[in-house]
Amino acid sequence: MKSSEEYKRLSVSEFTKAAKNYENDKAGIYKMCRKDYPPILAEIRNKPFETLLDAGCGTAPMISLLSEEYPNAHFTGLDLTPEMIKQAKAKNLQNTEFVVGDCENMPFEDDSFDIVINSQSFHHYPDPQAFINEVARVLKPGGMLVLRDNTGSKALMWFVNHIELPLANLAGHGDVAARTIDEVRGYCKTAGLTIEKIEQQKGFRLHLVARKNPV
Ligand SMILES: C[S@@+](CC[C@H](N)C(=O)[O-])C[C@H]1O[C@@H](n2cnc3c(N)ncnc32)[C@H](O)[C@@H]1O
């Protein structure tokens, strides 16, 4: 088990190397992240919003798609890896702001966003509860979280977290742990978020939609 700082150092190192080619043909294993974008877009469609945060945005592939579809909304991207944020800023997208920072300790005011999205970043967080608490804090009352990551049975997650990910760490990757659906349910309950949908979908994907209660 590594310290929180060691995992985050590994993540920054991994994604500093990945940033330049993240959205092109040389993206390698990160191409699989693209499968998570359509189900996130599907959850957002027909839900009115003014402000959206992509937490762990990477080079901002999701904000690129969204800012075209919703030209009147304001988009914020947050990522721990400065090189990812540099690539995102270089796109010069309208109505967007990109910030280097930690999803476990977000540099935003309370009640700032109508929607928070999080795609294939959650398994890099040493303290997933801190992240979900931050989402509950920065969402406006009635706001929505859409999260996609990897999940599976307790036995499979044991194998992934005790065998596969430590090997990935040795290879320089910053993955911490994939969480079971019951664990994610618990984080939301503790943070006071109401779960609208939580499923294991095709390809061992976790699909979560949760809401901050309206006042
Ligand atoms: C696999 S990429 C996913 C990027 C993007 N969301 C996508 O779906 O293509 C994971 C991203 O999470 C970021 N990340 C990891 N730990 C983080 C943390 N604690 N706070 C913010 N971003 C983090 C990494 O820097 C990386 O850009």
The ligand as an SDF file (V2000), in Angstrom:
LIG
                    3D

 27 29  0  0  0  0  0  0  0  0999 V2000
   -7.8500    8.0650  -17.5100 C   0  0  0  0  0  0  0  0  0  0  0  0
   -7.8100    9.8090  -17.3500 S   0  0  0  0  0  0  0  0  0  0  0  0
   -9.5110   10.2410  -17.6810 C   0  0  0  0  0  0  0  0  0  0  0  0
   -9.6200   11.6080  -18.3080 C   0  0  0  0  0  0  0  0  0  0  0  0
  -11.0170   11.9750  -18.7980 C   0  0  0  0  0  0  0  0  0  0  0  0
  -11.9370   12.1020  -17.6980 N   0  0  0  0  0  0  0  0  0  0  0  0
  -11.5330   10.9720  -19.7900 C   0  0  0  0  0  0  0  0  0  0  0  0
  -12.5510   10.3250  -19.4910 O   0  0  0  0  0  0  0  0  0  0  0  0
  -10.9550   10.8140  -20.8560 O   0  0  0  0  0  0  0  0  0  0  0  0
   -7.7220   10.0530  -15.5980 C   0  0  0  0  0  0  0  0  0  0  0  0
   -7.4700   11.5110  -15.2150 C   0  0  0  0  0  0  0  0  0  0  0  0
   -7.6740   11.6750  -13.7970 O   0  0  0  0  0  0  0  0  0  0  0  0
   -6.7290   12.6220  -13.3380 C   0  0  0  0  0  0  0  0  0  0  0  0
   -6.5830   12.4950  -11.8780 N   0  0  0  0  0  0  0  0  0  0  0  0
   -6.0670   11.4660  -11.1820 C   0  0  0  0  0  0  0  0  0  0  0  0
   -6.1340   11.7270   -9.8560 N   0  0  0  0  0  0  0  0  0  0  0  0
   -6.7170   12.9360   -9.7120 C   0  0  0  0  0  0  0  0  0  0  0  0
   -7.0780   13.7470   -8.5980 C   0  0  0  0  0  0  0  0  0  0  0  0
   -6.8480   13.3560   -7.3340 N   0  0  0  0  0  0  0  0  0  0  0  0
   -7.6630   14.9400   -8.8300 N   0  0  0  0  0  0  0  0  0  0  0  0
   -7.9000   15.3670  -10.1160 C   0  0  0  0  0  0  0  0  0  0  0  0
   -7.5830   14.6450  -11.2040 N   0  0  0  0  0  0  0  0  0  0  0  0
   -7.0120   13.4300  -11.0060 C   0  0  0  0  0  0  0  0  0  0  0  0
   -5.4720   12.2960  -14.1140 C   0  0  0  0  0  0  0  0  0  0  0  0
   -4.5460   13.3590  -14.1080 O   0  0  0  0  0  0  0  0  0  0  0  0
   -6.0560   11.9900  -15.4960 C   0  0  0  0  0  0  0  0  0  0  0  0
   -6.0810   13.1450  -16.2970 O   0  0  0  0  0  0  0  0  0  0  0  0
  1  2  1  0
  2  3  1  0
  2 10  1  0
  3  4  1  0
  4  5  1  0
  5  6  1  0
  5  7  1  0
  7  8  2  0
  7  9  1  0
 10 11  1  0
 11 12  1  0
 11 26  1  0
 12 13  1  0
 13 14  1  0
 13 24  1  0
 14 15  1  0
 14 23  1  0
 15 16  2  0
 16 17  1  0
 17 18  1  0
 17 23  2  0
 18 19  1  0
 18 20  2  0
 20 21  1  0
 21 22  2  0
 22 23  1  0
 24 25  1  0
 24 26  1  0
 26 27  1  0
M  CHG  2   2   1   9  -1
M  END
$$$$
